[in-house]
Amino acid sequence: MTTFYECQFAPNAATRRDVTRVAQLVRDQGQSVYEAFAPQAFAGWGKSDIAVLIAHDPSKRAGTVTALSSHGDWHIATFMLDGPYAAHAADLIERSGAVSPDFSDFDKDPDFARPLSPHHSPTHWYTRARLNEISVATPGAIAWYADAKVTRTYEPKTPAATVRRQPAAAARTLAPDHTTATEIYCPPGAILHRPGIGRVTRVR
C-alpha cells in the first residue's frame, strides 16, 4: 500500500497582519530577511512533476509531489516516495522529518519589502513563486525554514466492497498494512544547496 506524506514547506500569509505573525527569518546572501507567501502564490504553476529529492541533489530523486494546498499558517505539499532513493528518504523522515523547498520565478509585493519595524530585518511577501522541488534534509543539516517539516504520514483507506447486508451480518474492519523503512546510515553535517536561487543552508 502506498504511503503518503504531508509537509509544511513555506509560511502562508493572507494579509499584511498575517505576514508580521508567520514570516520566517532566513539569511539570503548574507542578509537576514523575513519571508512569507500569499495563499495563491503557487497556484499558477500547478504541480507538474515536482520532485522530492535528498539534500537538493538531482541525482537522488526519492519521490513526487502529488498535491499542493494552503492551510492556516503554512503551504502544504503532499508527496509519495517512488524513486530509487525512496527507502533512504523514508529513513530520514523517520529520524527528523525536516524538509527544504527550492523556489524560483518570484513576484513580491513591492510595497512590503521593508522592515516590519526599525528593529526588524526587511520582509518579502511573495505573491507568486514556482516550487521546483522539495528536499528531505539529512541529519545535522538545517533546512531553509526552521519549521518546515513533515507533519503527517498516512495510507489511504481501502474502499469498502459492496456487500448485500444480511439481518445478522457482523461488521468487519480491515487493519492497515504497515511497512517498515529500511535502516540506512546517512552521515551528519551535510550541506543543503538550493540551486534555484543559489542559497546554501546552514550546518550545525
C-alpha positions as a printed Julia matrix, in Angstrom:
204×3 Matrix{Float64}:
   0.0     0.0     0.0
   1.3     3.47   -0.93
   2.29    5.78    1.92
   1.69    9.5     1.54
   3.43   12.3     3.43
   2.29   15.85    4.15
   4.78   18.59    4.91
   4.58   22.28    5.7
   7.14   23.85    3.38
   6.54   27.64    3.27
   4.85   30.19    5.58
   1.36   31.21    4.4
   0.13   34.78    4.91
  -3.21   36.02    3.56
  -2.94   39.58    4.89
  -0.26   42.06    5.88
  -1.07   41.4     9.5
  -0.53   37.68    8.91
   2.91   38.4     7.43
   4.1    40.02   10.64
   2.94   36.95   12.55
   4.04   33.98   10.4
   7.04   35.16    8.35
  10.16   33.03    8.85
  13.56   34.62    9.39
  16.25   33.43    6.96
  19.62   34.61    5.67
  19.64   35.46    1.97
  23.1    36.19    0.53
  24.39   37.29    3.92
  21.35   39.45    4.78
  18.68   38.49    7.3
  15.16   38.76    5.85
  11.67   37.62    6.77
   9.78   35.61    4.14
   6.12   34.65    3.66
   3.95   33.6     0.7
   0.42   34.58   -0.29
  -2.19   31.76   -0.25
  -2.31   31.52   -4.07
   1.43   32.01   -4.65
   1.95   28.53   -6.1
  -1.44   28.12   -7.81
  -0.37   29.32  -11.25
   2.26   26.62  -11.71
   0.32   23.54  -10.67
   2.27   20.51   -9.53
   3.76   19.31  -12.79
   6.47   16.79  -11.92
   7.72   18.47   -8.74
  10.39   16.13   -7.45
  11.2    15.07   -3.91
  14.99   14.9    -3.54
  17.52   14.21   -0.82
  19.56   17.3     0.16
  18.71   19.12   -3.13
  20.74   16.57   -5.08
  19.11   15.97   -8.52
  20.8    12.57   -8.72
  18.96   11.42   -5.56
  15.3    11.51   -6.52
  13.12    9.95   -3.86
   9.56   10.78   -4.84
   6.98   13.09   -6.4
   4.7    15.84   -5.09
   1.05   14.88   -5.65
  -0.84   17.91   -4.26
  -0.3    21.49   -3.11
  -2.56   23.43   -0.76
  -2.51   26.04    1.99
  -3.91   25.68    5.46
  -3.54   28.0     8.42
  -0.03   29.41    8.67
   1.59   27.08    6.11
   1.62   25.98    2.5
   1.26   22.19    2.42
   2.69   19.67   -0.03
   1.55   16.06   -0.23
   4.05   13.65   -1.72
   4.75    9.97   -2.22
   8.09    8.17   -2.25
   8.55    6.35   -5.54
  12.11    6.97   -6.71
  15.33    4.95   -6.37
  16.09    6.69   -3.06
  12.61    6.2    -1.58
  13.76    3.91    1.25
  16.58    6.31    2.13
  14.15    9.25    2.29
  11.69    7.31    4.43
  14.5     6.61    6.87
  15.49   10.3     7.01
  11.87   11.35    7.57
  11.66    8.86   10.43
  14.74   10.47   12.02
  13.92   14.19   11.81
  11.23   14.99    9.26
  12.88   18.28    8.2
  12.3    19.4     4.61
  13.77   22.21    2.47
  12.0    23.75   -0.55
  13.55   25.27   -3.66
  11.83   28.17   -5.44
  12.28   30.37   -8.49
  10.36   32.97  -10.56
   9.41   35.15   -7.62
   6.95   38.04   -7.65
   6.57   40.01   -4.44
   4.55   42.88   -3.06
   6.79   45.9    -3.84
   5.29   47.95   -1.03
   6.12   45.34    1.57
   9.88   44.94    1.02
  10.63   46.95    4.11
  11.39   46.28    7.78
   8.4    45.43    9.95
   9.81   47.98   12.37
  13.1    49.92   12.72
  14.42   46.97   14.71
  13.47   44.26   12.2
  15.04   42.92    9.04
  13.37   43.53    5.64
  10.32   41.44    4.81
   9.46   39.75    1.49
   5.81   38.83    0.89
   5.78   36.7    -2.25
   2.61   36.78   -4.31
   3.84   34.27   -6.89
   6.6    31.66   -6.96
   7.44   28.37   -8.65
   8.09   25.38   -6.4
  10.88   23.48   -8.15
  11.34   20.67   -5.65
  11.19   19.69   -2.02
  14.14   18.01   -0.36
  14.32   15.75    2.65
  17.03   17.08    4.96
  19.94   14.92    6.05
  20.95   14.55    9.74
  22.81   17.58   11.07
  21.57   19.93    8.32
  19.12   22.75    8.97
  16.59   23.45    6.23
  15.94   26.94    4.85
  12.82   27.44    7.0
  13.44   26.22   10.53
   9.86   24.97   10.97
   9.47   23.29    7.56
   8.86   19.6     8.24
   6.77   16.51    7.59
   3.62   16.78    9.7
   1.63   13.71    8.69
   2.11   10.23    7.28
  -0.87    8.18    6.15
  -2.09    5.36    3.94
  -5.36    5.85    2.02
  -8.16    3.68    3.27
  -9.12    0.78    1.02
 -12.58    1.44   -0.46
 -15.16   -0.82    1.16
 -16.56   -3.56   -1.07
 -20.27   -3.52   -1.85
 -21.91   -6.12    0.37
 -25.53   -7.25    0.41
 -26.44   -6.86    4.04
 -27.97   -9.79    5.89
 -30.02   -9.37    9.07
 -27.34  -10.92   11.27
 -24.26   -9.73    9.37
 -21.37   -8.69   11.6
 -19.27   -5.59   10.94
 -15.69   -6.15    9.9
 -12.73   -3.73    9.91
  -9.55   -4.02    7.93
  -6.23   -3.3     9.63
  -3.83   -1.09    7.61
  -0.78   -2.68    6.08
   2.16   -1.18    7.92
   5.63   -1.27    6.42
   8.99   -0.57    8.0
  11.62    1.64    6.35
  15.0     0.1     5.67
  17.64    1.3     8.13
  20.21    3.25    6.12
  23.08    5.24    7.64
  23.4     8.85    6.46
  26.48   10.83    7.61
  25.83   14.06    9.52
  27.0    17.54    8.55
  25.62   17.61    5.01
  25.22   20.99    3.3
  21.9    21.61    1.56
  22.21   23.65   -1.64
  19.19   25.42   -3.12
  20.04   25.53   -6.84
  17.08   27.63   -7.96
  18.19   30.78   -6.12
  21.75   29.96   -5.16
  21.22   29.6    -1.45
  23.09   27.34    0.92
  21.54   26.26    4.19
  23.4    26.41    7.46
  25.07   23.43    9.04
  25.49   22.9    12.75
